[in-house]
């Protein structure tokens, strides 16, 4: 089983357990995943957070200890984490969160229906293909998720 982070059209975040990614995509396509908060069946997969740790000790199937961790690698990982925190804070403070309405809002701005502004949100692969075809400029950025965001 695999856990995927999900969000409904209204921005409610939740998780679901699936056999694999294909199972998740099939259930989303068939609208079998109602939001547990509001019942909306239009949900998208959210980028999940994850951590990576690499040490010589782990490669030898031993449990790493504080004293055995590579100090240079540890400092590099902490520096990268701090940079991700700064990026996440900047995106949260300077970009309006439009949730699952990202592609609709981006297209409205692109065609001059609404004023241009900084937005962030979620989109499906199909929505991204439409935006690319229409010439909407956007880019995908991973963001850190606080534990409080998941409750």
N, C-alpha and C positions, 0 to 999 in steps of 0.2 A: 504494500500500500504506500501511496505517496500523498503528502499533504500539500495542498496548493492554497495560497492566499487569494481571496476573491473579494469583489466589491460590486454592489448593486448600482443601478442607475442613480439612486439617491445618495450615493456616497457611503453607505453602511459597509463596513469591512467585516469579513468573516472568513473562516477556513473550511475546507472540505477534504475528505479522504477519498482517493480514487485509486483504481488498479494501476493506471498509468496516465500519461498526458493525453493519449487518444481517447480514453474513457472520459476525462474531464471535458475535452473539446466536443465530444458527442453529446454529453449531457447539456452543455451550454447551448449547442446548436438546437437541441430539442426542447430547450427552455424547461429543463427538469430541475433547476436549482433555484428555488425561490429564496429570497433574502429572509433570514430568520427574524429580522426586525420589522420590515414593512411588507414582505410578501412579493415584492417585485421580482419577476422572473427574468429580467434583463440584467445579467451579471457578466463581468469580465474577470479574467485572471489578473491579479496584481503581481508585480515583481516581488519575489520573496527575498528576504535577507539571508545571508549566509556568511560563514566565516571560514577562512583558510588558515591553516597552520602547517608549516613545514619545518621539520627539524631532523637532524641526523638520527636522533634517538627514535623518532617515530618510524623511520625507514627500517629500523632493526626490530620492529614490533615490541619495543619496550615503551613503557609509559614515560613521557617526558617529565622531568622535575624542574623546578625553578632554577636549580643550579646547573642543569644540563642544557638549558635552552641557549641557543646561539644569541649573544647579546646584540650583535649587529642586526640580525634578522628581527629580533624583538623590537629594536628601536625603529627599524624600517616599517614594520607592521603598525606600530603606534603612530608613526608619522603619517602613514597612509590613512589610518582610521581618523586621525584629527583633521586631515584634509577633506575627507568625506563628510565629517561633521560640519565643517565650515561651508562646504558646497550645499549640503542639505539645508542648513540654516539660511543661506542666501536665497536658495530657491523658494523656501517657505515664506520668507519675508518679502521677496520682490516679485513673486509670481502668484496670481490668484489660482486657487485649486478649484478646477471645474469638474473634477472626478471623471466619471465615465462619459461626460459630455464633451470631452476634449476635441474630438474630430469635428463635431457639429459647431462648436465655438470657433475653432480654427478656420473652418470653411466660411463661416459668417464674416469673420474679420477679413479673410482673403478676398471675398467678393464685395466688401464695403457695406455689408448689411449692418454691422455693428462696428464701433470704433476699435482701433487696434490697441491691444494691451498685452502685458506679459501674462501668459497662462501656463498652467501645468495640469496634467491629468493622465488618464489612462485611455488607451486605444487598442483595438483589436488589429490583427494583421490585415484583415480586409479593409478596415477604416484607414489604415496607414497607406495601403495601396491606392485608395481613392484620393487621399490627400496628395500623394506623390504625383498621380496622374493630373490633378488640377493645378499643380505647381506650388502647393503650400510648403513653405520651408519650416521644418521642425527637426528636432533631434531627440534621441532617447538618452536619458541619464538615470543611472541607478541612484536611489536615495536610501538613506538609513531610515528605519522605522523604529520609533520608540516603543517600548513595551506598552505604554499608556495608549498608543495609537491602535493597538490590537484588541483592547478590551471594550 
